[in-house]
Amino acid sequence: MALVVQKYGGTSVGTIDRIRNVASRVAKTYDEGHQLVVVLSAMSGETNKLVGWARELCDHPDDREYDALVSSGEQVTISLLAMCLKSMGYQARSYLGHQVPIITSDDYSRARIEHIGSEKLRADLEAGTIVVVAGFQGMDRCGNLTTLGRGGSDTSAVALAAALNAQVCEIYTDVDGVYTTDPRIVPNASKISRISYDEMLEMASLGAKVLQTRSVEFAKKYGVVVHVRSSFNDNQGTLVMKEDSDMETVLVSGITYNKDEAKISVMRVPDKPGVASQLFLPLSEKNITVDMIIQNVSSEGYTDLTFTVPHGDFKKALKVVEATGEQIGAAGVLVDENIAKISIVGVGMRSHSGVASKMFQVLSQEGINIQMISTSEIKVSCVIDVKYTELAVRVLHEAFELGSEAVTAE
């Protein structure tokens, strides 16, 4: 008998028929002799509808009440699934985040899980009950409802798997695994059979939508094996797991892209100690994440600072930067919202040279200008004009031969 955590996303529970389908999958796993915790998202489109209501009502909804509102979607799906399982003759019990309890920080809409009380869940599991938990939500230490941010149900599932020492956390979605790139752009993209935590973390943070970044961080920290699968077929998916030596034989595992960023350049900033801190500290205080940063120092005692931010934070970031730029004596601020970030990812880069130069050469041959570059041990990212996004993905995917056969470390 194994303890299994299964998470089903919004598309998997988007209709009553799909909830019935999930119930059948859950029942099959239970009948195989496993203890089972099921984590659900809200029905697809439900959270967006709730957010729309809030925005229609007022421009700046109160943070506490906003989280109370958007966390309600999961209550519907967990109760419906539990009802369905009971009607099929199985013991099932649903829990909202605060009933578990899942204790979080008090950062509304982006709370972090601090502790999970597992006693009630363990008692239910020992009694043969299928436990159904609302994803995406928790409770701070003052009893207020909190949410974990979009995609937070993945984090809920992996955190529960870690707290309960589950053998595997199965993430069911509308795709049947992690692919070398977006199959909508490259039809012959290959499914990756196994991928390391570090590679998946990079791909998730760089634009791949399969898993939320924090869920991968949790999985890596606690050694949770994650199996990404489709809820619409029985195909084997992608295992996200600890890196082994065989994985290094694959030079590049995937190509990602992200169109959801904007570029801000602060021109002719005085080149002296403390200026960068003066510029970026106010952004940090506004919870604005800064990604790529480039600094160009001139011989005249000035520097240009260019960086990227999420598109959703662009207007807020620009307002902060313009005010700070005036304080520090910058000459002005330039912006570009029509950019995309293209990245290649692979643990094999650690032990192979020439990967970055090959990427740059391939883009150059297609007349694609590189505006910014960022690297780590296992990834290279370039900012380019957004109109070249699909072309860049296709030519890089072909250049690194990712579509010729399934990427695997077996």
C-alpha positions in Angstrom: 0.0 0.0 0.0 1.3 3.4 -1.0 0.2 6.9 0.1 -0.6 8.8 -3.1 -1.4 12.5 -3.5 -3.3 13.4 -6.7 -4.0 16.9 -7.9 -6.5 17.8 -10.6 -6.5 21.2 -12.3 -9.4 23.4 -13.4 -9.8 21.8 -16.8 -9.9 18.4 -15.2 -12.9 19.4 -13.0 -14.4 21.9 -15.4 -17.8 20.2 -15.8 -19.9 17.7 -13.9 -18.9 14.9 -16.4 -15.3 15.7 -15.8 -15.7 15.5 -12.1 -17.3 12.1 -12.6 -14.2 11.2 -14.7 -11.9 12.3 -11.8 -14.0 10.3 -9.4 -13.5 7.2 -11.5 -9.7 7.7 -11.6 -9.6 8.3 -7.9 -11.7 5.1 -7.3 -9.4 3.1 -9.5 -6.3 4.2 -7.6 -8.0 3.5 -4.3 -9.1 0.0 -5.5 -5.5 -0.8 -6.2 -4.9 -0.6 -2.5 -3.5 2.9 -2.0 -4.3 5.5 0.6 -5.3 8.6 -1.3 -5.4 12.4 -0.8 -6.9 14.4 -3.7 -6.3 18.1 -4.2 -8.6 20.1 -6.5 -8.5 23.5 -8.2 -11.7 25.4 -8.9 -13.5 24.7 -12.1 -11.8 26.3 -15.1 -12.8 29.9 -15.5 -14.4 30.1 -12.1 -11.5 32.0 -10.4 -11.3 34.5 -13.3 -15.1 35.1 -12.9 -14.7 35.8 -9.2 -11.7 38.2 -9.9 -13.8 39.9 -12.6 -16.6 40.5 -10.1 -14.2 42.0 -7.6 -12.7 44.3 -10.2 -16.1 45.4 -11.5 -17.1 46.3 -8.0 -14.1 48.4 -7.1 -10.7 49.3 -8.5 -8.7 48.1 -5.5 -10.4 45.3 -3.6 -9.5 44.9 0.0 -6.8 42.2 0.2 -8.4 40.1 2.9 -11.8 40.1 1.3 -10.3 39.4 -2.1 -8.7 36.2 -0.8 -12.0 35.2 0.9 -13.7 35.6 -2.4 -11.3 33.8 -4.8 -10.8 30.9 -2.4 -14.5 30.0 -2.7 -14.2 28.2 -6.1 -12.4 25.2 -4.6 -15.1 24.6 -2.1 -17.5 23.7 -4.9 -15.2 21.2 -6.6 -14.1 19.4 -3.4 -17.7 19.0 -2.1 -18.9 17.7 -5.5 -16.1 15.2 -5.8 -16.7 13.9 -2.2 -20.4 13.6 -3.0 -19.7 11.7 -6.2 -17.3 9.3 -4.4 -19.8 8.6 -1.6 -22.6 7.9 -4.2 -20.2 5.3 -5.7 -19.9 3.6 -2.3 -16.5 5.0 -1.1 -15.8 6.8 2.1 -14.7 10.4 1.3 -14.4 13.6 3.2 -13.6 17.1 1.9 -11.5 19.7 3.7 -11.0 23.4 3.1 -7.5 24.7 3.6 -8.2 26.1 7.1 -9.8 22.8 8.2 -6.7 20.8 7.6 -5.2 23.2 8.7 -2.8 24.6 6.2 -1.1 27.5 8.0 0.4 30.2 5.8 2.0 33.6 6.1 -0.3 36.6 6.0 0.7 37.8 2.5 -2.7 37.9 0.8 -2.8 36.5 -2.7 0.8 35.2 -2.5 0.9 33.5 0.9 3.6 30.9 1.7 2.9 27.7 3.5 4.5 27.5 6.9 2.9 24.4 8.5 0.5 21.6 7.7 -1.4 19.8 10.5 -1.6 16.2 9.3 -3.3 14.5 12.3 -6.9 14.6 11.0 -5.8 13.6 7.5 -3.8 10.7 8.8 -6.7 9.5 10.9 -9.0 9.6 7.9 -6.5 7.7 5.7 -6.0 5.0 8.3 -9.8 4.6 8.5 -9.9 4.0 4.7 -11.3 7.4 3.8 -10.4 9.2 0.6 -9.4 12.7 1.6 -10.3 15.6 -0.7 -8.5 18.9 0.0 -9.1 22.4 -1.5 -5.9 23.6 -3.3 -4.7 27.2 -3.6 -5.7 28.2 -0.1 -4.8 28.2 3.6 -5.1 30.3 6.8 -2.8 32.7 8.5 -2.1 32.5 12.2 -4.9 35.0 12.9 -7.5 32.8 11.2 -7.8 34.8 8.0 -8.3 32.9 4.7 -5.3 33.3 2.4 -4.4 32.2 -1.1 -1.1 31.0 -2.6 -1.2 32.8 -5.9 -2.3 31.5 -9.3 -1.3 27.9 -9.8 -1.1 27.5 -6.0 -3.0 24.2 -6.1 0.2 22.5 -7.3 2.0 23.9 -4.3 -0.8 22.7 -2.0 -0.5 19.2 -3.4 3.3 18.9 -3.2 3.3 20.4 0.3 0.7 17.8 1.5 2.7 15.1 -0.1 5.8 16.2 1.8 3.8 16.6 5.1 2.3 13.1 4.8 5.5 11.4 3.4 3.6 10.3 0.2 5.4 8.0 -2.2 4.4 10.2 -5.2 2.5 13.4 -6.0 0.6 13.0 -9.3 -0.3 16.3 -11.0 -3.1 15.8 -13.5 -3.7 18.5 -16.0 -4.8 18.9 -19.7 -1.3 17.8 -21.1 0.2 14.4 -20.6 3.6 15.5 -19.4 6.4 18.1 -19.8 7.5 18.7 -23.4 10.7 19.9 -24.9 8.8 23.0 -25.9 5.2 24.2 -26.5 3.6 21.6 -29.0 1.4 24.4 -30.3 4.5 26.1 -31.7 6.5 22.9 -32.5 4.2 20.0 -33.4 7.0 17.5 -33.1 8.0 18.5 -29.6 8.9 15.5 -27.5 7.6 14.4 -24.1 10.4 14.3 -21.5 10.2 11.0 -19.5 12.3 12.3 -16.6 13.5 15.7 -15.6 15.5 17.0 -12.6 14.1 19.4 -10.1 16.6 22.1 -11.2 15.6 21.8 -14.8 11.9 21.8 -14.0 12.4 24.8 -11.7 14.1 26.7 -14.5 11.5 25.8 -17.1 8.7 26.7 -14.7 10.2 30.1 -13.8 11.0 30.8 -17.5 7.6 30.4 -18.9 6.6 26.7 -19.0 3.0 26.5 -17.6 2.9 22.9 -16.6 3.9 23.3 -12.9 4.0 26.3 -10.6 7.5 27.4 -9.5 6.9 27.1 -5.8 5.6 23.6 -6.1 8.9 22.5 -7.7 10.8 24.3 -4.9 8.8 22.3 -2.4 9.4 19.0 -4.2 13.1 19.6 -4.4 13.4 20.6 -0.7 11.5 17.6 0.6 12.4 15.0 -2.1 8.9 14.6 -3.4 8.6 12.7 -6.7 6.2 14.5 -8.9 4.4 12.7 -11.8 2.9 15.1 -14.4 0.1 13.3 -16.2 -3.1 14.0 -18.2 -6.5 13.4 -16.7 -7.9 12.6 -20.2 -5.8 9.5 -20.9 -3.7 6.8 -19.2 -0.4 7.6 -20.7 2.8 7.7 -18.6 3.7 11.3 -18.0 6.9 13.1 -16.9 8.6 12.3 -13.6 10.2 15.3 -11.8 12.8 13.9 -9.5 16.3 14.1 -8.1 19.0 14.5 -10.7 21.0 11.4 -11.6 24.2 11.0 -13.7 22.3 9.8 -16.7 20.4 13.1 -17.0 23.7 14.9 -17.8 23.9 13.0 -21.1 21.1 15.3 -22.4 22.7 18.6 -23.4 19.5 20.7 -23.6 16.2 19.4 -22.2 13.8 22.1 -23.3 13.1 25.5 -24.9 10.8 27.9 -23.1 9.4 31.3 -23.9 7.7 34.0 -21.9 5.8 36.9 -23.5 4.6 38.2 -20.2 7.5 40.6 -19.4 8.3 44.2 -20.1 11.7 46.0 -20.2 12.6 49.2 -18.3 15.8 51.2 -18.9 17.0 53.9 -16.6 19.3 56.1 -18.5 22.5 57.9 -17.4 22.3 57.0 -13.7 25.3 58.4 -11.7 27.9 55.7 -11.4 28.4 55.6 -7.6 27.9 53.2 -4.7 24.4 52.8 -3.5 22.6 53.9 -6.6 21.4 50.5 -7.6 20.1 49.9 -4.1 18.2 53.2 -4.3 16.6 52.1 -7.5 15.7 48.5 -6.7 14.7 48.7 -3.0 11.4 50.6 -3.7 10.5 47.9 -6.3 11.1 45.2 -3.7 9.0 47.1 -1.1 6.1 47.0 -3.7 6.6 43.2 -4.1 7.6 43.7 -7.7 9.9 40.9 -9.0 12.8 42.0 -11.1 14.2 39.4 -13.4 17.1 40.1 -15.8 19.4 43.1 -15.1 22.0 44.6 -17.3 24.3 47.5 -16.4 26.3 49.4 -19.0 28.9 51.7 -17.5 30.3 54.6 -19.6 33.6 56.4 -19.2 31.8 59.6 -18.4 30.8 58.5 -14.9 27.3 57.3 -15.8 25.6 54.0 -16.2 22.5 52.7 -17.9 20.4 50.1 -15.9 18.0 47.9 -17.9 15.8 45.2 -16.3 12.7 43.2 -16.9 9.5 42.9 -14.8 6.3 40.9 -15.1 3.9 42.6 -17.5 1.2 42.7 -14.8 3.5 44.8 -12.6 4.8 47.0 -15.4 2.6 50.1 -14.8 3.2 49.9 -11.0 7.0 49.4 -11.6 7.2 52.3 -14.1 5.6 54.7 -11.6 8.1 53.7 -8.9 11.1 53.9 -11.2 10.2 57.3 -12.6 9.9 58.7 -9.1 13.2 57.1 -8.0 15.0 58.0 -11.2 14.2 61.7 -10.6 15.5 61.4 -7.0 18.9 59.9 -8.1 19.4 62.2 -11.0 18.8 59.8 -14.0 18.4 61.4 -17.4 15.2 59.5 -18.2 13.4 56.2 -18.4 12.8 54.1 -21.6 10.4 51.2 -21.8 9.5 48.3 -24.2 6.5 46.2 -23.6 6.9 44.2 -26.9 9.6 41.7 -25.7 9.8 38.0 -25.1 12.3 35.9 -23.2 13.6 32.8 -24.9 15.5 30.2 -22.8 17.3 26.9 -23.3 17.5 24.6 -20.2 19.5 21.5 -19.5 21.7 20.0 -16.7 24.0 18.8 -19.4 25.2 22.4 -19.9 27.3 22.1 -16.7 29.7 19.7 -18.4 29.5 20.9 -22.0 30.9 24.1 -23.6 29.6 26.0 -26.6 25.9 25.8 -25.8 25.4 29.6 -25.5 27.4 30.4 -28.6 25.4 27.9 -30.6 22.2 29.6 -29.3 23.5 33.0 -30.3 24.6 31.8 -33.7 21.2 30.2 -34.5 19.3 33.4 -33.6 21.8 35.5 -35.6 21.3 33.4 -38.7 17.6 34.2 -38.5 18.2 37.9 -38.1 16.9 37.9 -34.5 18.6 40.6 -32.4 19.5 39.8 -28.8 18.7 42.6 -26.4 19.6 41.1 -23.1 21.3 37.9 -21.9 21.2 36.0 -18.6 22.8 32.7 -17.7 23.0 30.1 -15.0 24.7 26.7 -14.8 21.8 25.1 -16.6 20.1 27.8 -18.6 20.7 30.6 -21.1 18.0 33.3 -21.6 17.8 36.0 -24.2 15.4 38.9 -24.5 14.2 39.4 -28.1 11.5 41.3 -30.0 8.2 39.6 -29.3 7.4 39.2 -33.0 10.2 36.7 -33.4 9.1 34.4 -30.5 7.7 31.5 -32.4 10.5 31.6 -35.0 13.1 31.5 -32.3 11.5 28.6 -30.5 11.3 26.6 -33.7 14.8 27.1 -34.9 16.4 26.5 -31.5 14.3 23.3 -31.0 15.6 22.1 -34.4 19.2 23.2 -33.8 19.4 21.2 -30.5 17.6 18.2 -32.1 14.9 18.0 -29.5 12.2 16.7 -31.8 14.1 13.8 -33.2 13.3 11.4 -30.3 11.8 11.6 -26.8 14.2 13.3 -24.4 15.0 10.7 -21.7 17.8 9.9 -19.3 17.2 6.1 -19.5 
